[in-house]
């Protein structure tokens, strides 16, 4: 990183949110339980589950971990989810993604009771009604992105944003949330690496990138003082890198770092969703 000062500090914001949640749980004496299903041996997924387990312990949330081999049948996963759906002691269920390729991910996701869908994997679905108000569970990642954009303190209404990613589902859910904030949104799905030199997002005030391509976004591609939200995760020689080239900091200070940006905030919002489901 060429700029020592981090303006979109997800790690610091996550600590604030976790401390607030901790007080809320203690004051209301809430008994919360999170069930996490991990299938296969994806190293990154194991790390993420361990981080969530650590936060759960910090918050006093019961953490139930179900580790299944990649050879498990789809029916066994569905049976487990059904069992957790019917367990009144379980507040929320999280299916750690990605699943091994042989599984029908959407089918398994849809098996989770929306009243326990802590990850907001079923977008636009309303959860249970509380006090006459219906609660909408939004993906923690999308909440984290929105939080970091607002942290830039730019006037959002009327701004133009672009989403560079691989997932149509992610893009549409995020677009829906940004449009709610009166931001105009375009989506560029799966831009190939060969277009790297010709791709430009210089007309956008907000750029969200989640391609998983180390340092894909170059300084010449972006607008001066644009807000850049880096959701990319790239593991090289046991180190983590984002999708944004560090030289972009010469052009704008509003870049979420990797690590320390979207990731920590996503975990914090996961537990905020869990409280909402109680």
Secondary structure, 3 states (H helix, E strand, C coil): CCCCCCCECHHHHHHHHHHHHHHHHHHHCCCCEEEEEEECCCHHHHHHHHHHHHHHHHHCCEEEEEEECCCCCHHHHHHHHHHHHCCCCCCEEEECCCCCCCCCHHHHHHCCCHHHECCCCCCCCEEEEECCEEEECCCHHHHHHHHHHHHCCCCCCCCEEEEEECCHHHHHHHHHHHHHCCCEEEEEECCCHHHCCCCCCCCCCEEEEECCCCCCECHHHCCCCCEEEECCCEEECCEEECCECHHHHHCCCCEECCCCCHHHHHHHHHHHHHHHHC
